[in-house]
Amino acid sequence: MNIKFYRLNYRLIVLLVLMLVSTSGFTQKLQPSFKVLAFYSAKKDAAHISFVNEANKWFTQVAAQNHFTYEATNDWTKLNTKNLAKYKVVLFLDSRPEAKAQREAFEAYMRNGGGWIGFHFSAFALTPSDYPQNWDWYHNEFLGSGSYVSNTWRPTSASIKVEDRNHPVTKGMPVLFRATPNEWYRWEKDLRQNKDIRILCSIDSCSFPLGTGPKPEEIWHSGYYPVVWTNTRYKMLYFNMGHNDMDYEHGTNETLSHTFDGDVENRLIINGLLWLGGRRPLQ
């Protein structure tokens, strides 16, 4: 009787130990693998504010589904060396830092292996304007695009060509996909001439004419326009997407389109985050 009792207890103990080990391993797997910090301003343009609000909700969901943490702030003083050390990836949702100390901290973060994704207006620079080209490292070396030159109007969907299907972010992507409506930018510099820039996606020629005006220069009929690229000297990605269509005409400022309504486009962005976070992108 005692022998059977001890054998039963022994088996129960072994089973409990195995369950604890298994549960512990499972818990460890669910621990967030990296941390993301997004910066935004969301002050002026209703389309950019709409995008920021949408992005913060969407990235929070994506983080939960893919087991990383996502935080967002409009306090740009948090762009400092001590705070950045906590995060694997930084996002600029709708603007760039203006203070000298913040710019220096960001440059140091990137030079030391930090990850970054910038959207749409985060690359904007035009002199004279409220966002002059007064940061050469960021606009000329890091992004490689230089100053903003022009844009399409109104926000319009475009066919996007995946230029490089060998990069981890774009591997397995279709050759063409339809992007959600956006205000597309043209840049001062030809990124094809920069040996450090790897263009991942561009606007396909089947999209032309692109834009509806009313100004003739807001409708593109030809040309080469990169919309997603990386600088091989840094762990970074730039996405030209990030400007929703808005009901300006009737004064409601209602959002008429959503950036994160495109499955392929979403997958591209998620892949970018996972790649920068040191994780295997989705296939």
N, C-alpha and C positions, 0 to 999 in steps of 0.2 A: 504493500500500500504506500509506504513512504517513498520507495524507489520510483513508483509511477508518479507520485505527487511531485517529486523533485524533477523528474524528467519533463513533466508538463510545465512546471515553473521555468525550467531552463529554456524550453522552446518558446515560451511566452516572452521571456527576457530577450532572447535572440531576435525574435520578431519585432519587439518594440525598438530595439537598437537599430535594426535595419530600417524601420519606418522613420526613426528620428534622423538617421543619416540621409535617407532619401528626401525627407522633407527639408532638411537643412540645405541639401544641394539644390533643390527646386527653388527655395527662397533666395539662394545666392544668384541663381540664374535670373530671377526677376528683379534683382537690384538694378537701379538705373546705371547704365554703362557709361554715360557721359552727360555733361550739363551744358545747356544752351542758354545764353543771355541775349535777348533782343532789345535794341534801343530804337526809340521812335520819338517824333515830335508831335505829329498830328495836330497842327495848329492852324494852317491856312487853307489849303486846297481841300475841298469837300471830297474829291475823288481819292486823294491820298489818305484822308481820315477814314473814309469808308474801307479802303484796303487794310489799313492798320487794324481796325476793329475786327474785320474778317480774319486777318492773319493771326491775331492773338487767339481767337477761338479755335481756328483750324490747327495751329501748331500745338496747342494744348491737347487736342484730341490725338494728333499724330504722335506726340510724345508718350502719351499713355499707351497707345497701341504698339509702339516700338521700343518701349522701355528706356527712355532717356528723360531728363527733366528739362522743362522749358519755363523760363522766367522772362518777363518783359517789363521794361521801365522807360519812363520819359525823363528820368534823372540822369543827365549825361555826365554828372560828376562821378558816377559809378564807373565811368570809363577811365579807371586808374590802374596802375600796375598791380597793386595789392589785390584789388577785387577781381581783375581779369584772370589772375592766377587760379581762380576757382573753376574756370569754365574752359571747356574744350573748344566750343564754337561760339562766335559772336555774330549776331545779325544786325544789319542796319535796314530797318523796314522802310523808312521814308526820308531820311536825311543823313547828314554827316556831322561829326563833331566840329565845333567852331573854335573852342578854346585851345590855346597852344599846348597846355599841359595834357589835355585829353588826346590831342593829335599825336603827341610824342609817345604817350602810353600805348596808343593803338599801334603805332608803327613798331615799337619795341615788341609788343605782343605778337605781331605778325612775323617779324624777323626771327623771333624765338620759337616759331612753329605753331602758333595759334591758328585756329580755323575761322573762316569768315564767309558769310553770304550777304551780298548786298542786292537790294531790289530797286528797280526803276529810278526814282528820284535821288537815291543815295549817291548816284554817280554824276548828278547834274552839277554843272559849273558854267557860268556865263558872266563875262565882264562887259558892261556893268550890270549887276542885278543884286538881289539880296544874297545870292550865293555865288560870289565871284570866284574865278579860278585863281585862288591864292594858296594852293596846297599842291606844289609840284610833285612831291613824292606820291601822293594818293592818286591824283588824276593822270599824271604822265607816266610814272614808273609802275605803280601798283595796278591800277586799272588799265593803263595804256591807251585810254580813249581820248584824253585831253578834254577840251571843252565841248559842251553841247552845241549843236549847230541848228537843228530843226526837228520837227516832229510831225507825225500824221495827226489828222483830226477829221471826224471825231473818233473816239475809241472804237476800234474795229478788230474783229477776229482776223487772223492771218494763218496761212499754211506755213508751218515751220519745218525746215529741212535739218535733219540731224547730220551735221558735217563729219563728225568723228564718232563712229560707233565702236571704237576700241577703248575709249576711256571708261573707267569703272562706273561713272555716273550715267553714261549713255549706252552702255553695253546691253544689247538685246532690245533696244528701242526700235520702233518702226522708223523707216527712212523719212516719212512725212507724218506729221500730226497737226491737228487743228488747234490753235491756241485760243484761249478765251479773249474777249475784246480787251484791247490795250491801246494806250497812246505810245506809238513806237518812236524811238529816238534815232537820230543820225548824229554821228560824232565827228570831231575835228580830225582825228587821226585814223589812218587805215590800219586796222589791227592785223591784217594779213602781212604787213611789212615788219611786224614786231616778232623777233625770234622767240621771245619769252611767252607770247600769248598763244594759247591753244583754243581755237574757236570750236565750240561744241555744236552750236545751233545758229542758223541764220534764217532770214525770211526767204521763202522759196518764191521764185519768179511767177509762179501761177497765182500768187496773191494779188498781183498788180491788175488794175489800179487799186491802191491801198489807201483808204481814207475817203471821206465824203465831202470835205470842205467845211464851210463855204469858200475859203480862200484857195486858189489854185495850187499854191505852194504846199498846202496841207494834204495834197493828194499825190502819192508817189506812183510813178509809172515805170520806173526802172531803177537799177542800182543794186549795190550789195550792202546788206545790213545785218551784222552780227547781233544776236540777241542773248546768247548764253556763251560765256567764255571763262577760262581760268588762266591765271598767270603761273607758269610752271616753277617760278622761283618762290612761290608762296602756296599755302594751303587755302585757296580762296576760290569762290565762284561768284560771278555776277549774272543776275537775271534781269533783263529789261522789263519783265512783267511786273505789274503792281499799280495799275491805274484803272480803276473801275469806271464804267460809263455812268454818268449821273444825269438826272433830269434838271439841268440848269435852265432850259428854255421856259419851263412853267413855274420856276421858282420854288419847287418842292425839295430840290437836292436829294431826291429819292435815288437809291442805288438801282441802276437798270441792268447791271451785269456784275458777275462775281468772278474774281481771279481764280478761285479754287474750285471751279465747276468742271474743270477738264481733267479726266482721269490720267491721261498720258503726261500732261503738264505737271500734275500733282506727283506722279511717280518720279519724274525728273527731279523735282525739288526734294522729295524724301530721300532719293538716292544720294543727292548732294549732301544732305545732312548726315546720313549714315557714313558716307565716305569720309567726310571731314572729321566725324566722331570716331573713326577707326573701326567702323563696322562694315560688314559686307553689304553692298547695296542690294535692293530687291531685284529679282530676275523675272 
